[in-house]
Amino acid sequence: AGWRQQGEDCTIALCEGNSTCSENEVCVRPGECRCRHGYFGATCDTKCPPQFWGPDCKELCICHPHGQCEDVTGQCTCHAHRWGARCEHACLCQHGACHPQSGACRCEPGWWGAQCANACYCSQTSQCDPQTGACLCHTGWWGRSCNNQCSCNGSPCEQFSGRCQCRERTFGPRCERYCQCYRGRCNPLDGTCACEPGYRGKYCRETCPAGFYGPGCRRRCGQCKGQQPCTVAEGRCLTCEAGWNGTKCDQACGPGFYGDGCEQRCPPCRDGHTCNHITGKCTRCNAGWIGDRCESKCSNGTYGEDCAFVCNDCSSGRCDFQSGRCLCSAGAHGPHCNLTCLPGHHGVDCAQTCSCHEDTCDPVTGACHMETNQRQGVMGAGALLILLLGLLLSLLGCCCVCRSKDPGRQRKKSPQRLCGRFSRISMKLPRIPLRRQKLPKVVVAHHDPENTLNCSFLEPPSVLDPPSPSWSSRASFSSFDTTDEGPVYCVPHEGE
């Protein structure tokens, strides 16, 4: 309340009703009026004295008494015959007035000179120059005193010679002939046409042919798209061909750009050189790269700039496509990668150190070489594992034959006898301690000949051996029939 909005802010105070301000007052806060600049008094109806200005006439006028200050800004307005920022200079013009800032004289009509002290002697058909006192003839008159009348059919003439200065579209000695130039100007003497840009011919009626523009149609159009003609006067194109820009399509794309509208960036050409502004092709590529856009690496054993050099023989490595230097594989080093890593080193460029006993590692992988006794132990363990697997497969094959060939009771004795023999053979074989290997024992047992059972049984590790993670405890064999040889898992024949 009490304020009015101006734009987005409420900055205008309102004085309404009984608090309405008078003509010489201004509202400064809601319901509060003060005197306008240049006035003072209880009712703000008294004008400031000449030597004061501003709010309540409290500011002193610096140009008093030779001028008067403006009520709001305090700017001086000098009295007659005074000039300067504070009206401190007297005017020396005898028949004229001084400029308020510079003091230059502006003479009254009929007077001339620096201080307007000289009288003019010109006729009624002329005007006196306030600087030189020379007579300036009115239009249609010529001569020193402007007493001679021009005869140029309404066109002006030179003041001292009287020669006609023909107006536009007229020519001749007296400007009596009419110009026939369609798009141009006539020569004031002979009437020949000076054509406007974009036109040609005797009377400037022909436009420039396609591909040309400008004065006399002597300029060629830029690279307008599709060979479209440019404007005959300015040479502007609607759109430009690829690689060009500008209103006249006469400016090539800037460095690093090419194509339509110069919007595509150049590929990485040699040492930052720019590509062709139309096609984007590189004139030169960095070492090791070829192609229109330097996008392909050197191949077929070449390297360097333009792939012009042939790589050396890199025995255990490859040739760097940029420098031609051999990049050795793991386990090799040397300029030609033909040297094996020294003992104790391995890897690329033999830069890694072995972590094996006596530094006997593989030069490629860094794997440690085993000693003779270690190799023999590994070979023995492998042979033992193969022997056990062969024996197990043989026993499984025997049992399968026993089960598949059982046509009658007459032939049951033979497979049972055969199985018994295998059982006795297995019992006579020396037991191999498998405590470390944690493998199951294979036992062939003899059973009642009347029951057809599977001859292969698995016996878990001995009770004396510590339990293996891969075997269950003895309690887990509760479904087994207990014998002297340990728990035995029986597989019944089909139908039994």
Contacts in CASP RR format, 6 or more apart in sequence:
PFRMAT RR
TARGET T0000
AUTHOR 0000-0000-0000
METHOD contacts of the structure
MODEL  1
AGWRQQGEDCTIALCEGNSTCSENEVCVRPGECRCRHGYFGATCDTKCPP
QFWGPDCKELCICHPHGQCEDVTGQCTCHAHRWGARCEHACLCQHGACHP
QSGACRCEPGWWGAQCANACYCSQTSQCDPQTGACLCHTGWWGRSCNNQC
SCNGSPCEQFSGRCQCRERTFGPRCERYCQCYRGRCNPLDGTCACEPGYR
GKYCRETCPAGFYGPGCRRRCGQCKGQQPCTVAEGRCLTCEAGWNGTKCD
QACGPGFYGDGCEQRCPPCRDGHTCNHITGKCTRCNAGWIGDRCESKCSN
GTYGEDCAFVCNDCSSGRCDFQSGRCLCSAGAHGPHCNLTCLPGHHGVDC
AQTCSCHEDTCDPVTGACHMETNQRQGVMGAGALLILLLGLLLSLLGCCC
VCRSKDPGRQRKKSPQRLCGRFSRISMKLPRIPLRRQKLPKVVVAHHDPE
NTLNCSFLEPPSVLDPPSPSWSSRASFSSFDTTDEGPVYCVPHEGE
1 30 0 8 1.000
2 13 0 8 1.000
2 14 0 8 1.000
2 16 0 8 1.000
2 30 0 8 1.000
2 31 0 8 1.000
3 10 0 8 1.000
3 11 0 8 1.000
3 12 0 8 1.000
3 13 0 8 1.000
3 14 0 8 1.000
3 30 0 8 1.000
4 10 0 8 1.000
4 12 0 8 1.000
4 13 0 8 1.000
4 14 0 8 1.000
5 12 0 8 1.000
6 12 0 8 1.000
13 27 0 8 1.000
13 28 0 8 1.000
13 29 0 8 1.000
13 30 0 8 1.000
13 31 0 8 1.000
13 32 0 8 1.000
14 27 0 8 1.000
14 30 0 8 1.000
14 31 0 8 1.000
15 21 0 8 1.000
15 27 0 8 1.000
15 30 0 8 1.000
15 31 0 8 1.000
15 32 0 8 1.000
15 33 0 8 1.000
16 31 0 8 1.000
19 31 0 8 1.000
19 32 0 8 1.000
19 33 0 8 1.000
21 27 0 8 1.000
21 33 0 8 1.000
22 33 0 8 1.000
22 43 0 8 1.000
22 44 0 8 1.000
22 45 0 8 1.000
24 35 0 8 1.000
24 36 0 8 1.000
24 39 0 8 1.000
24 44 0 8 1.000
24 45 0 8 1.000
25 33 0 8 1.000
25 34 0 8 1.000
25 35 0 8 1.000
25 36 0 8 1.000
25 44 0 8 1.000
26 33 0 8 1.000
26 34 0 8 1.000
26 35 0 8 1.000
26 36 0 8 1.000
27 33 0 8 1.000
28 34 0 8 1.000
33 44 0 8 1.000
34 44 0 8 1.000
34 55 0 8 1.000
34 56 0 8 1.000
35 41 0 8 1.000
35 44 0 8 1.000
35 55 0 8 1.000
35 56 0 8 1.000
36 44 0 8 1.000
36 71 0 8 1.000
37 53 0 8 1.000
37 54 0 8 1.000
37 55 0 8 1.000
37 71 0 8 1.000
37 72 0 8 1.000
38 47 0 8 1.000
38 48 0 8 1.000
38 52 0 8 1.000
38 53 0 8 1.000
38 54 0 8 1.000
38 55 0 8 1.000
38 57 0 8 1.000
38 71 0 8 1.000
38 72 0 8 1.000
39 45 0 8 1.000
39 46 0 8 1.000
39 47 0 8 1.000
39 48 0 8 1.000
39 57 0 8 1.000
40 46 0 8 1.000
40 48 0 8 1.000
40 56 0 8 1.000
40 57 0 8 1.000
41 56 0 8 1.000
48 54 0 8 1.000
48 57 0 8 1.000
48 71 0 8 1.000
49 57 0 8 1.000
50 61 0 8 1.000
50 64 0 8 1.000
50 65 0 8 1.000
50 67 0 8 1.000
50 68 0 8 1.000
51 60 0 8 1.000
51 61 0 8 1.000
51 64 0 8 1.000
51 65 0 8 1.000
52 58 0 8 1.000
52 59 0 8 1.000
52 60 0 8 1.000
52 61 0 8 1.000
52 69 0 8 1.000
53 59 0 8 1.000
53 61 0 8 1.000
53 69 0 8 1.000
53 70 0 8 1.000
53 71 0 8 1.000
53 72 0 8 1.000
53 74 0 8 1.000
54 71 0 8 1.000
54 72 0 8 1.000
54 74 0 8 1.000
59 69 0 8 1.000
59 74 0 8 1.000
61 67 0 8 1.000
61 68 0 8 1.000
61 69 0 8 1.000
61 74 0 8 1.000
61 76 0 8 1.000
62 69 0 8 1.000
62 76 0 8 1.000
62 86 0 8 1.000
63 69 0 8 1.000
63 76 0 8 1.000
63 77 0 8 1.000
63 78 0 8 1.000
63 86 0 8 1.000
63 87 0 8 1.000
66 78 0 8 1.000
66 79 0 8 1.000
66 82 0 8 1.000
66 86 0 8 1.000
66 87 0 8 1.000
66 88 0 8 1.000
67 76 0 8 1.000
67 77 0 8 1.000
67 78 0 8 1.000
67 79 0 8 1.000
67 82 0 8 1.000
67 87 0 8 1.000
68 76 0 8 1.000
68 77 0 8 1.000
68 79 0 8 1.000
69 75 0 8 1.000
69 76 0 8 1.000
69 77 0 8 1.000
70 76 0 8 1.000
70 77 0 8 1.000
76 84 0 8 1.000
76 85 0 8 1.000
76 86 0 8 1.000
76 87 0 8 1.000
77 100 0 8 1.000
78 84 0 8 1.000
78 87 0 8 1.000
78 100 0 8 1.000
79 87 0 8 1.000
80 91 0 8 1.000
80 97 0 8 1.000
81 90 0 8 1.000
81 91 0 8 1.000
81 93 0 8 1.000
81 98 0 8 1.000
82 88 0 8 1.000
82 89 0 8 1.000
82 90 0 8 1.000
82 91 0 8 1.000
82 98 0 8 1.000
83 89 0 8 1.000
83 91 0 8 1.000
83 98 0 8 1.000
83 99 0 8 1.000
83 100 0 8 1.000
83 101 0 8 1.000
83 102 0 8 1.000
83 103 0 8 1.000
84 100 0 8 1.000
84 101 0 8 1.000
84 103 0 8 1.000
85 101 0 8 1.000
89 98 0 8 1.000
89 103 0 8 1.000
91 97 0 8 1.000
91 98 0 8 1.000
91 103 0 8 1.000
91 105 0 8 1.000
92 98 0 8 1.000
92 105 0 8 1.000
92 115 0 8 1.000
93 105 0 8 1.000
93 106 0 8 1.000
93 107 0 8 1.000
93 115 0 8 1.000
93 116 0 8 1.000
94 111 0 8 1.000
94 115 0 8 1.000
94 116 0 8 1.000
94 117 0 8 1.000
95 107 0 8 1.000
95 108 0 8 1.000
95 110 0 8 1.000
95 111 0 8 1.000
95 116 0 8 1.000
95 117 0 8 1.000
96 105 0 8 1.000
96 106 0 8 1.000
96 107 0 8 1.000
96 108 0 8 1.000
96 111 0 8 1.000
96 116 0 8 1.000
97 105 0 8 1.000
97 106 0 8 1.000
98 104 0 8 1.000
98 105 0 8 1.000
98 106 0 8 1.000
99 105 0 8 1.000
99 106 0 8 1.000
105 113 0 8 1.000
105 114 0 8 1.000
105 115 0 8 1.000
105 116 0 8 1.000
106 116 0 8 1.000
106 130 0 8 1.000
107 113 0 8 1.000
107 116 0 8 1.000
107 130 0 8 1.000
108 116 0 8 1.000
109 120 0 8 1.000
109 128 0 8 1.000
110 119 0 8 1.000
110 120 0 8 1.000
110 122 0 8 1.000
110 128 0 8 1.000
111 117 0 8 1.000
111 118 0 8 1.000
111 119 0 8 1.000
111 120 0 8 1.000
111 128 0 8 1.000
111 130 0 8 1.000
112 118 0 8 1.000
112 119 0 8 1.000
112 120 0 8 1.000
112 128 0 8 1.000
112 129 0 8 1.000
112 130 0 8 1.000
112 131 0 8 1.000
112 132 0 8 1.000
112 133 0 8 1.000
113 130 0 8 1.000
113 131 0 8 1.000
113 133 0 8 1.000
116 130 0 8 1.000
118 133 0 8 1.000
120 128 0 8 1.000
120 133 0 8 1.000
120 135 0 8 1.000
121 135 0 8 1.000
122 128 0 8 1.000
122 135 0 8 1.000
122 136 0 8 1.000
122 145 0 8 1.000
122 146 0 8 1.000
123 135 0 8 1.000
123 145 0 8 1.000
123 146 0 8 1.000
123 147 0 8 1.000
125 137 0 8 1.000
125 138 0 8 1.000
125 141 0 8 1.000
125 146 0 8 1.000
125 147 0 8 1.000
126 135 0 8 1.000
126 136 0 8 1.000
126 137 0 8 1.000
126 138 0 8 1.000
126 141 0 8 1.000
126 145 0 8 1.000
126 146 0 8 1.000
127 135 0 8 1.000
127 136 0 8 1.000
127 138 0 8 1.000
128 134 0 8 1.000
128 135 0 8 1.000
128 136 0 8 1.000
129 135 0 8 1.000
129 136 0 8 1.000
135 144 0 8 1.000
135 145 0 8 1.000
135 146 0 8 1.000
136 146 0 8 1.000
136 159 0 8 1.000
137 143 0 8 1.000
137 146 0 8 1.000
137 159 0 8 1.000
138 146 0 8 1.000
139 156 0 8 1.000
140 149 0 8 1.000
140 150 0 8 1.000
140 152 0 8 1.000
140 154 0 8 1.000
140 156 0 8 1.000
140 157 0 8 1.000
141 147 0 8 1.000
141 148 0 8 1.000
141 149 0 8 1.000
141 150 0 8 1.000
142 148 0 8 1.000
142 149 0 8 1.000
142 150 0 8 1.000
142 157 0 8 1.000
142 158 0 8 1.000
142 159 0 8 1.000
142 160 0 8 1.000
142 161 0 8 1.000
142 162 0 8 1.000
143 159 0 8 1.000
143 160 0 8 1.000
143 162 0 8 1.000
144 160 0 8 1.000
146 159 0 8 1.000
148 162 0 8 1.000
150 156 0 8 1.000
150 157 0 8 1.000
150 162 0 8 1.000
150 164 0 8 1.000
151 157 0 8 1.000
151 164 0 8 1.000
151 174 0 8 1.000
152 164 0 8 1.000
152 165 0 8 1.000
152 166 0 8 1.000
152 174 0 8 1.000
152 175 0 8 1.000
153 170 0 8 1.000
153 174 0 8 1.000
153 175 0 8 1.000
153 176 0 8 1.000
154 167 0 8 1.000
154 175 0 8 1.000
155 164 0 8 1.000
155 165 0 8 1.000
155 166 0 8 1.000
155 167 0 8 1.000
155 170 0 8 1.000
155 175 0 8 1.000
156 164 0 8 1.000
156 165 0 8 1.000
156 167 0 8 1.000
157 163 0 8 1.000
157 164 0 8 1.000
157 165 0 8 1.000
158 165 0 8 1.000
164 172 0 8 1.000
164 173 0 8 1.000
164 174 0 8 1.000
164 175 0 8 1.000
164 188 0 8 1.000
165 188 0 8 1.000
166 172 0 8 1.000
166 175 0 8 1.000
166 188 0 8 1.000
167 175 0 8 1.000
168 179 0 8 1.000
168 185 0 8 1.000
169 178 0 8 1.000
169 179 0 8 1.000
169 181 0 8 1.000
169 185 0 8 1.000
169 186 0 8 1.000
170 176 0 8 1.000
170 177 0 8 1.000
170 178 0 8 1.000
170 179 0 8 1.000
170 186 0 8 1.000
170 188 0 8 1.000
171 177 0 8 1.000
171 179 0 8 1.000
171 186 0 8 1.000
171 187 0 8 1.000
171 188 0 8 1.000
171 189 0 8 1.000
171 190 0 8 1.000
171 191 0 8 1.000
172 188 0 8 1.000
172 189 0 8 1.000
172 190 0 8 1.000
172 191 0 8 1.000
175 188 0 8 1.000
177 191 0 8 1.000
179 185 0 8 1.000
179 186 0 8 1.000
179 191 0 8 1.000
179 193 0 8 1.000
180 186 0 8 1.000
180 193 0 8 1.000
180 203 0 8 1.000
181 191 0 8 1.000
181 193 0 8 1.000
181 194 0 8 1.000
181 195 0 8 1.000
181 203 0 8 1.000
181 204 0 8 1.000
182 199 0 8 1.000
182 203 0 8 1.000
182 204 0 8 1.000
182 205 0 8 1.000
183 195 0 8 1.000
183 196 0 8 1.000
183 198 0 8 1.000
183 199 0 8 1.000
183 204 0 8 1.000
183 205 0 8 1.000
184 193 0 8 1.000
184 194 0 8 1.000
184 195 0 8 1.000
184 196 0 8 1.000
184 199 0 8 1.000
184 204 0 8 1.000
185 193 0 8 1.000
185 194 0 8 1.000
186 192 0 8 1.000
186 193 0 8 1.000
186 194 0 8 1.000
187 193 0 8 1.000
187 194 0 8 1.000
193 201 0 8 1.000
193 202 0 8 1.000
193 203 0 8 1.000
193 204 0 8 1.000
195 201 0 8 1.000
195 204 0 8 1.000
195 215 0 8 1.000
195 216 0 8 1.000
196 204 0 8 1.000
196 233 0 8 1.000
197 213 0 8 1.000
197 214 0 8 1.000
197 215 0 8 1.000
197 216 0 8 1.000
197 232 0 8 1.000
197 233 0 8 1.000
197 234 0 8 1.000
198 207 0 8 1.000
198 208 0 8 1.000
198 213 0 8 1.000
198 214 0 8 1.000
198 215 0 8 1.000
198 216 0 8 1.000
198 217 0 8 1.000
198 232 0 8 1.000
198 233 0 8 1.000
199 205 0 8 1.000
199 206 0 8 1.000
199 207 0 8 1.000
199 208 0 8 1.000
199 216 0 8 1.000
199 217 0 8 1.000
199 232 0 8 1.000
200 206 0 8 1.000
200 207 0 8 1.000
200 208 0 8 1.000
200 216 0 8 1.000
200 217 0 8 1.000
207 232 0 8 1.000
208 214 0 8 1.000
208 216 0 8 1.000
208 217 0 8 1.000
208 232 0 8 1.000
209 217 0 8 1.000
210 221 0 8 1.000
210 229 0 8 1.000
211 220 0 8 1.000
211 221 0 8 1.000
211 229 0 8 1.000
211 230 0 8 1.000
212 218 0 8 1.000
212 219 0 8 1.000
212 220 0 8 1.000
212 221 0 8 1.000
212 232 0 8 1.000
213 219 0 8 1.000
213 221 0 8 1.000
213 230 0 8 1.000
213 231 0 8 1.000
213 232 0 8 1.000
213 233 0 8 1.000
213 234 0 8 1.000
213 235 0 8 1.000
214 232 0 8 1.000
214 233 0 8 1.000
214 234 0 8 1.000
214 235 0 8 1.000
217 232 0 8 1.000
219 235 0 8 1.000
221 229 0 8 1.000
221 230 0 8 1.000
221 235 0 8 1.000
221 237 0 8 1.000
221 248 0 8 1.000
221 249 0 8 1.000
222 230 0 8 1.000
222 235 0 8 1.000
222 237 0 8 1.000
222 244 0 8 1.000
222 248 0 8 1.000
222 249 0 8 1.000
222 250 0 8 1.000
223 237 0 8 1.000
223 240 0 8 1.000
223 241 0 8 1.000
223 243 0 8 1.000
223 244 0 8 1.000
223 249 0 8 1.000
223 250 0 8 1.000
224 230 0 8 1.000
224 237 0 8 1.000
224 238 0 8 1.000
224 239 0 8 1.000
224 240 0 8 1.000
224 241 0 8 1.000
224 249 0 8 1.000
225 237 0 8 1.000
225 238 0 8 1.000
225 239 0 8 1.000
225 240 0 8 1.000
225 241 0 8 1.000
225 249 0 8 1.000
226 241 0 8 1.000
228 237 0 8 1.000
228 238 0 8 1.000
228 239 0 8 1.000
230 236 0 8 1.000
230 237 0 8 1.000
230 248 0 8 1.000
230 249 0 8 1.000
234 247 0 8 1.000
234 248 0 8 1.000
235 248 0 8 1.000
236 247 0 8 1.000
236 248 0 8 1.000
237 247 0 8 1.000
237 248 0 8 1.000
237 249 0 8 1.000
239 249 0 8 1.000
240 246 0 8 1.000
240 249 0 8 1.000
240 261 0 8 1.000
241 249 0 8 1.000
241 278 0 8 1.000
242 258 0 8 1.000
242 259 0 8 1.000
242 260 0 8 1.000
242 261 0 8 1.000
242 278 0 8 1.000
243 252 0 8 1.000
243 253 0 8 1.000
243 258 0 8 1.000
243 259 0 8 1.000
243 260 0 8 1.000
243 261 0 8 1.000
243 262 0 8 1.000
243 277 0 8 1.000
243 278 0 8 1.000
244 250 0 8 1.000
244 251 0 8 1.000
244 252 0 8 1.000
244 253 0 8 1.000
244 262 0 8 1.000
244 277 0 8 1.000
245 251 0 8 1.000
245 252 0 8 1.000
245 253 0 8 1.000
245 261 0 8 1.000
245 262 0 8 1.000
252 277 0 8 1.000
253 259 0 8 1.000
253 261 0 8 1.000
253 262 0 8 1.000
253 277 0 8 1.000
254 262 0 8 1.000
254 274 0 8 1.000
254 277 0 8 1.000
255 274 0 8 1.000
256 265 0 8 1.000
256 266 0 8 1.000
256 274 0 8 1.000
256 275 0 8 1.000
257 263 0 8 1.000
257 264 0 8 1.000
257 265 0 8 1.000
257 266 0 8 1.000
257 277 0 8 1.000
258 264 0 8 1.000
258 266 0 8 1.000
258 275 0 8 1.000
258 276 0 8 1.000
258 277 0 8 1.000
258 278 0 8 1.000
258 279 0 8 1.000
258 280 0 8 1.000
259 277 0 8 1.000
259 278 0 8 1.000
259 279 0 8 1.000
259 280 0 8 1.000
262 277 0 8 1.000
264 280 0 8 1.000
266 274 0 8 1.000
266 275 0 8 1.000
266 280 0 8 1.000
266 282 0 8 1.000
267 275 0 8 1.000
267 280 0 8 1.000
267 282 0 8 1.000
267 293 0 8 1.000
267 294 0 8 1.000
267 295 0 8 1.000
268 286 0 8 1.000
268 294 0 8 1.000
269 275 0 8 1.000
269 282 0 8 1.000
269 283 0 8 1.000
269 284 0 8 1.000
269 285 0 8 1.000
269 286 0 8 1.000
269 294 0 8 1.000
270 282 0 8 1.000
270 283 0 8 1.000
270 284 0 8 1.000
270 285 0 8 1.000
270 286 0 8 1.000
270 294 0 8 1.000
270 305 0 8 1.000
271 284 0 8 1.000
271 286 0 8 1.000
273 282 0 8 1.000
273 283 0 8 1.000
273 284 0 8 1.000
275 281 0 8 1.000
275 282 0 8 1.000
275 283 0 8 1.000
275 293 0 8 1.000
276 282 0 8 1.000
276 283 0 8 1.000
279 292 0 8 1.000
280 292 0 8 1.000
280 293 0 8 1.000
281 292 0 8 1.000
281 293 0 8 1.000
282 291 0 8 1.000
282 292 0 8 1.000
282 293 0 8 1.000
282 294 0 8 1.000
284 305 0 8 1.000
285 291 0 8 1.000
285 294 0 8 1.000
285 305 0 8 1.000
285 306 0 8 1.000
286 294 0 8 1.000
286 305 0 8 1.000
286 322 0 8 1.000
287 303 0 8 1.000
287 304 0 8 1.000
287 305 0 8 1.000
287 322 0 8 1.000
287 323 0 8 1.000
288 297 0 8 1.000
288 298 0 8 1.000
288 303 0 8 1.000
288 304 0 8 1.000
288 305 0 8 1.000
288 307 0 8 1.000
288 321 0 8 1.000
288 322 0 8 1.000
289 295 0 8 1.000
289 296 0 8 1.000
289 297 0 8 1.000
289 298 0 8 1.000
290 296 0 8 1.000
290 297 0 8 1.000
290 298 0 8 1.000
290 306 0 8 1.000
290 307 0 8 1.000
297 321 0 8 1.000
298 304 0 8 1.000
298 307 0 8 1.000
298 321 0 8 1.000
298 322 0 8 1.000
299 307 0 8 1.000
299 321 0 8 1.000
301 310 0 8 1.000
301 311 0 8 1.000
301 319 0 8 1.000
302 308 0 8 1.000
302 309 0 8 1.000
302 310 0 8 1.000
302 311 0 8 1.000
302 321 0 8 1.000
303 309 0 8 1.000
303 311 0 8 1.000
303 319 0 8 1.000
303 320 0 8 1.000
303 321 0 8 1.000
303 322 0 8 1.000
303 323 0 8 1.000
303 324 0 8 1.000
304 321 0 8 1.000
304 322 0 8 1.000
304 323 0 8 1.000
304 324 0 8 1.000
307 321 0 8 1.000
309 324 0 8 1.000
311 319 0 8 1.000
311 324 0 8 1.000
312 319 0 8 1.000
312 324 0 8 1.000
312 326 0 8 1.000
312 335 0 8 1.000
312 336 0 8 1.000
313 336 0 8 1.000
314 326 0 8 1.000
314 327 0 8 1.000
314 328 0 8 1.000
314 336 0 8 1.000
314 337 0 8 1.000
315 332 0 8 1.000
315 336 0 8 1.000
315 337 0 8 1.000
315 338 0 8 1.000
316 328 0 8 1.000
316 329 0 8 1.000
316 331 0 8 1.000
316 332 0 8 1.000
316 337 0 8 1.000
316 338 0 8 1.000
317 326 0 8 1.000
317 327 0 8 1.000
317 328 0 8 1.000
317 329 0 8 1.000
317 332 0 8 1.000
317 337 0 8 1.000
318 326 0 8 1.000
318 327 0 8 1.000
318 329 0 8 1.000
319 325 0 8 1.000
319 326 0 8 1.000
319 327 0 8 1.000
320 326 0 8 1.000
320 327 0 8 1.000
326 334 0 8 1.000
326 335 0 8 1.000
326 336 0 8 1.000
326 337 0 8 1.000
327 337 0 8 1.000
328 334 0 8 1.000
328 337 0 8 1.000
328 348 0 8 1.000
328 349 0 8 1.000
329 337 0 8 1.000
329 348 0 8 1.000
329 364 0 8 1.000
330 346 0 8 1.000
330 347 0 8 1.000
330 348 0 8 1.000
330 363 0 8 1.000
330 364 0 8 1.000
330 365 0 8 1.000
331 340 0 8 1.000
331 341 0 8 1.000
331 346 0 8 1.000
331 347 0 8 1.000
331 348 0 8 1.000
331 350 0 8 1.000
331 363 0 8 1.000
331 364 0 8 1.000
332 338 0 8 1.000
332 339 0 8 1.000
332 340 0 8 1.000
332 341 0 8 1.000
332 350 0 8 1.000
332 363 0 8 1.000
333 339 0 8 1.000
333 341 0 8 1.000
333 349 0 8 1.000
333 350 0 8 1.000
340 363 0 8 1.000
341 347 0 8 1.000
341 350 0 8 1.000
341 363 0 8 1.000
342 350 0 8 1.000
343 354 0 8 1.000
343 359 0 8 1.000
343 360 0 8 1.000
344 353 0 8 1.000
344 354 0 8 1.000
344 359 0 8 1.000
344 360 0 8 1.000
344 361 0 8 1.000
345 351 0 8 1.000
345 352 0 8 1.000
345 353 0 8 1.000
345 354 0 8 1.000
345 363 0 8 1.000
346 352 0 8 1.000
346 354 0 8 1.000
346 361 0 8 1.000
346 362 0 8 1.000
346 363 0 8 1.000
346 364 0 8 1.000
346 365 0 8 1.000
346 366 0 8 1.000
347 363 0 8 1.000
347 364 0 8 1.000
347 365 0 8 1.000
347 366 0 8 1.000
350 363 0 8 1.000
352 366 0 8 1.000
354 360 0 8 1.000
354 361 0 8 1.000
354 366 0 8 1.000
354 368 0 8 1.000
355 361 0 8 1.000
355 368 0 8 1.000
356 366 0 8 1.000
356 368 0 8 1.000
356 369 0 8 1.000
357 368 0 8 1.000
360 368 0 8 1.000
360 369 0 8 1.000
361 367 0 8 1.000
361 368 0 8 1.000
361 369 0 8 1.000
362 368 0 8 1.000
362 369 0 8 1.000
370 378 0 8 1.000
381 437 0 8 1.000
384 432 0 8 1.000
384 437 0 8 1.000
385 437 0 8 1.000
388 432 0 8 1.000
388 439 0 8 1.000
388 442 0 8 1.000
391 442 0 8 1.000
392 442 0 8 1.000
395 422 0 8 1.000
395 426 0 8 1.000
395 442 0 8 1.000
395 444 0 8 1.000
395 455 0 8 1.000
395 456 0 8 1.000
396 456 0 8 1.000
398 418 0 8 1.000
398 419 0 8 1.000
398 422 0 8 1.000
398 455 0 8 1.000
399 419 0 8 1.000
399 454 0 8 1.000
399 455 0 8 1.000
399 456 0 8 1.000
401 415 0 8 1.000
402 415 0 8 1.000
402 416 0 8 1.000
402 418 0 8 1.000
402 419 0 8 1.000
402 455 0 8 1.000
403 452 0 8 1.000
403 454 0 8 1.000
403 493 0 8 1.000
405 411 0 8 1.000
405 415 0 8 1.000
406 412 0 8 1.000
406 415 0 8 1.000
406 452 0 8 1.000
406 493 0 8 1.000
412 449 0 8 1.000
412 452 0 8 1.000
413 449 0 8 1.000
416 449 0 8 1.000
419 444 0 8 1.000
419 446 0 8 1.000
419 455 0 8 1.000
420 444 0 8 1.000
420 446 0 8 1.000
422 444 0 8 1.000
422 455 0 8 1.000
423 444 0 8 1.000
423 445 0 8 1.000
423 446 0 8 1.000
423 455 0 8 1.000
425 444 0 8 1.000
426 442 0 8 1.000
426 443 0 8 1.000
426 444 0 8 1.000
427 444 0 8 1.000
431 441 0 8 1.000
434 441 0 8 1.000
434 461 0 8 1.000
435 461 0 8 1.000
435 462 0 8 1.000
435 465 0 8 1.000
438 461 0 8 1.000
438 468 0 8 1.000
438 470 0 8 1.000
438 471 0 8 1.000
440 458 0 8 1.000
440 459 0 8 1.000
440 460 0 8 1.000
440 461 0 8 1.000
440 471 0 8 1.000
441 458 0 8 1.000
441 459 0 8 1.000
441 460 0 8 1.000
441 461 0 8 1.000
441 462 0 8 1.000
442 456 0 8 1.000
442 457 0 8 1.000
442 458 0 8 1.000
442 459 0 8 1.000
443 457 0 8 1.000
443 459 0 8 1.000
443 485 0 8 1.000
443 488 0 8 1.000
444 455 0 8 1.000
444 456 0 8 1.000
444 457 0 8 1.000
445 457 0 8 1.000
445 483 0 8 1.000
445 485 0 8 1.000
445 488 0 8 1.000
447 453 0 8 1.000
451 496 0 8 1.000
452 493 0 8 1.000
452 496 0 8 1.000
453 490 0 8 1.000
453 491 0 8 1.000
453 492 0 8 1.000
453 493 0 8 1.000
454 490 0 8 1.000
454 491 0 8 1.000
457 488 0 8 1.000
457 489 0 8 1.000
458 489 0 8 1.000
459 485 0 8 1.000
459 486 0 8 1.000
459 487 0 8 1.000
459 488 0 8 1.000
460 471 0 8 1.000
460 472 0 8 1.000
460 474 0 8 1.000
460 477 0 8 1.000
460 487 0 8 1.000
461 467 0 8 1.000
461 468 0 8 1.000
461 471 0 8 1.000
463 474 0 8 1.000
467 473 0 8 1.000
474 487 0 8 1.000
477 487 0 8 1.000
479 489 0 8 1.000
480 486 0 8 1.000
480 487 0 8 1.000
480 488 0 8 1.000
480 489 0 8 1.000
481 487 0 8 1.000
481 488 0 8 1.000
481 490 0 8 1.000
END
